[in-house]
Amino acid sequence: MRDFQLIFRVTCLGLICFSLMPFNARAEMAPLADEALSDISGRGGIYLSGDVSINEVGGPVQNQYFGRCDEQDKKCGARFAYRLKEDGGWLVLDELRGKFSFEGLTLRLRSIDSGFGGDGEQFNRDVIEVGLPNIVRFNDVRFKMAASSTARPIDPGFRQTDIFAIEMQGDVIMRGNLLVFPDGTP
């Protein structure tokens, strides 16, 4: 009963405040004609902000290669493998872990119908545009870049050569757009 009385009082107070507003402050919804609507351009896409943590203390996969971060004979973190050619080797980001934060990353489709200022052929397709946020904060982000013979370290014939290790702490300024070009047919 008490909750009902509180809701009733708040509703009455809101109605009283609304009725005391000047008439011209209360806007009325009105339909737009096709001509007026054609002059309005919207911006489609997704605006993202967040904190991303990747295996800060080790991943859930535990096998002969991966394990907990306190195990000296195991690797700690996630692994991303990219094959650069159909019959080529693998470029891997290994032992990836840490946390990064960003605000204002955008994703949208962008139509490219030019030859890139004379530098290429006509493309005439949509690409994914990733609008980079102004600042990305890194907190104890670590990974190794390596060349590998297989995608997974448990695959037969696995050999890996670590190229370099990266540790990131602090703010990085990222400006501009990253275009992702589709390959093949969906």
C-alpha positions in Angstrom: 0.0 0.0 0.0 2.8 2.3 0.9 4.5 1.8 -2.6 1.2 2.6 -4.3 0.9 5.9 -2.4 4.4 6.9 -3.3 3.8 6.1 -7.0 0.5 8.1 -6.9 2.2 11.1 -5.4 5.1 11.1 -7.9 2.6 10.7 -10.8 0.5 13.7 -9.5 3.6 15.8 -9.0 4.7 15.0 -12.6 1.3 16.0 -14.0 1.3 19.2 -12.1 4.8 20.1 -13.3 3.9 19.3 -16.9 0.7 21.5 -16.7 2.7 24.4 -15.4 5.2 24.3 -18.3 4.6 27.0 -20.9 2.6 25.8 -23.8 5.3 26.3 -26.4 7.7 24.1 -24.4 5.4 21.1 -24.9 6.3 19.8 -28.4 3.8 17.9 -30.5 4.9 15.0 -32.7 4.1 15.8 -36.4 4.7 13.6 -39.4 7.3 14.7 -42.0 6.5 14.9 -45.7 8.7 12.9 -48.1 10.4 16.1 -49.3 11.4 17.1 -45.8 12.5 13.6 -44.9 14.7 13.3 -47.9 16.8 16.3 -46.6 17.5 14.4 -43.3 20.5 12.1 -43.2 21.0 9.7 -40.4 24.1 8.0 -39.2 23.8 4.3 -39.0 26.1 2.2 -37.0 27.0 1.0 -33.5 28.7 3.1 -30.8 30.6 0.9 -28.3 32.4 1.6 -25.0 33.7 -0.9 -22.5 36.3 -2.7 -20.6 37.6 -5.9 -22.1 39.6 -8.4 -20.0 41.4 -11.3 -21.7 42.7 -14.0 -19.4 44.1 -11.7 -16.8 45.2 -14.7 -14.7 45.3 -17.4 -17.4 42.7 -19.1 -19.5 40.2 -21.9 -18.9 42.0 -24.2 -21.3 44.6 -26.4 -19.6 46.5 -28.9 -21.6 50.2 -29.8 -22.3 50.7 -26.2 -23.8 48.3 -23.9 -21.9 47.9 -23.7 -18.1 47.6 -21.4 -15.1 49.9 -18.3 -15.0 51.8 -19.7 -12.0 52.9 -22.9 -13.8 56.4 -22.2 -15.1 56.3 -24.9 -17.8 53.0 -23.8 -19.3 51.9 -20.8 -21.5 49.4 -18.4 -19.9 46.7 -16.5 -22.0 44.8 -16.7 -25.2 46.0 -17.5 -28.7 44.9 -16.0 -32.0 46.2 -17.7 -35.2 46.0 -16.2 -38.7 46.9 -18.0 -41.9 48.3 -15.6 -44.4 48.2 -17.9 -47.4 46.1 -21.0 -48.0 49.2 -23.2 -48.0 51.4 -21.0 -45.9 52.4 -20.8 -42.2 50.6 -19.1 -39.4 51.1 -15.8 -37.7 50.0 -16.0 -34.1 49.4 -13.7 -31.1 50.2 -16.0 -28.2 49.9 -15.7 -24.5 47.5 -12.8 -24.9 46.2 -11.4 -21.6 45.4 -8.1 -19.8 42.7 -5.5 -19.8 41.9 -2.6 -22.1 39.2 0.1 -22.0 37.8 2.3 -24.7 35.0 4.8 -25.3 33.6 5.6 -28.6 34.5 2.8 -30.9 32.0 2.8 -33.8 31.0 0.1 -36.3 29.1 0.8 -39.5 28.9 -0.2 -43.2 30.4 2.2 -45.7 29.9 2.1 -49.4 33.0 2.6 -51.5 32.3 3.3 -55.1 35.5 4.9 -56.2 39.0 3.8 -57.4 40.5 5.1 -54.1 41.7 8.4 -55.7 43.1 6.7 -58.8 45.2 4.2 -56.7 43.1 1.2 -57.5 40.3 -0.4 -59.4 36.6 0.4 -59.0 35.5 -1.4 -55.8 31.7 -0.7 -55.7 31.0 -2.7 -52.6 30.3 -2.2 -48.9 33.1 -2.4 -46.3 33.0 -2.4 -42.5 34.3 0.8 -41.1 35.7 0.7 -37.6 35.9 4.2 -36.2 38.7 4.2 -33.7 38.2 5.8 -30.3 40.4 8.7 -29.3 42.0 7.0 -26.3 42.4 3.3 -25.4 43.7 2.5 -21.9 45.8 -0.6 -21.5 46.3 -2.3 -18.1 49.0 -5.0 -18.0 48.4 -6.2 -21.6 50.9 -8.7 -22.8 51.3 -10.9 -25.8 53.9 -12.5 -28.1 53.9 -12.4 -31.9 55.2 -15.6 -33.4 55.4 -17.7 -36.6 53.9 -21.1 -36.2 53.7 -24.3 -38.3 50.2 -25.1 -37.1 47.2 -23.1 -35.8 47.1 -25.0 -32.5 50.0 -26.0 -30.4 48.5 -29.5 -29.8 48.4 -30.2 -33.6 51.0 -32.7 -35.0 54.2 -31.2 -36.3 53.8 -28.0 -34.1 56.8 -25.7 -34.2 56.8 -22.0 -33.2 59.3 -19.2 -33.4 58.6 -16.2 -31.1 59.4 -13.0 -33.0 58.9 -10.5 -30.2 57.0 -9.9 -26.9 54.9 -6.8 -26.2 53.8 -5.3 -22.9 51.5 -2.4 -22.8 50.6 -0.1 -20.0 48.9 3.3 -20.2 47.0 5.3 -22.8 47.3 5.0 -26.6 45.8 7.6 -28.9 44.0 6.0 -31.8 42.4 8.2 -34.4 40.9 7.6 -37.8 39.0 4.7 -39.4 40.0 1.1 -40.1 38.3 -0.4 -43.2 37.7 -4.1 -43.3 37.3 -5.4 -46.9 35.2 -8.5 -47.4 36.8 -11.3 -49.3 34.9 -14.0 -51.3 31.1 -14.3 -51.5 28.8 -14.6 -48.5 
